[in-house]
Amino acid sequence: MLKITDVRAFNDTDLTERLDSAKQELMKLREKYATRQLEDTSQIRQVRRDIARLLSERRARQLKQMHGSK
């Protein structure tokens, strides 16, 4: 589980890489859930929240860049 302070410390490349890997992990967890191989279903919720944190930080950086360039 990522903390927002950790997410803010990532550079743009790391942020994108973490986002891609989190999305892949979510797909794998959903597949395991569908085939009833996933024992701890709370993992899906944790990964979804990590993705949300990463997306929020990416958008905040985009907005900051847009407002900073004006």
N, C-alpha and C positions, 0 to 999 in steps of 0.2 A: 504494500500500500504506500503510495507516494504522498508526501506532505507538500503543501503548496510552497513552502519555503524551498524545498528541494527542486520543485518544478521551476521556480523562478531563477534558480541558479544555473539551469541548463542553458547552453547556447542554442541558437536556432537549429543547427544540425542535429544536436542531441535530442531536442524537442521533437523534431520530425521523426527521427529514428525510434524514439520511445513510443510515439503515437502509433507508428506502423506496427511495432512489435506487440503493443497492447491490443490493437485490433485483431491481429493474428491470434493472439492468446484467447481473445473473446470467442473467435470462431471455433477454436479447438474445444473450449469449454462447452460451447453450445452443442457441438457434435457429441461430446461425451455425455452431456445431459440427455440428448435425444436417444442415445443408445443405452441409457441407464448405467453408465460407467462412472458417472461423477458422484462422489460420495458427499462432498461439501459444496452444496449449491450456493452458499454465500460467496464463493469465489467469483461467480458471475457478477454479482452486485459490486464487489470490490473493483473488478477490472473496469466495469462500466463507469464507476466513479473516477477511477484514474484517467480514463479517456476523457471524461468531462473536464477534469482539472487541466489536462494537457491542452484540450481545445480552447478552454477559457483563457489560458495564458497566451496561446498563439494569437487569439483574437485581440487580447489586450495589447500585445506588441504591435499588431497591425494598426490598431486605432491610435496608438501612441506615435507610430511612424507617420500616419496620415496627418495628425494634428501637429506634429513637430515639423513637418515639411512646409506648412502653410506660412 
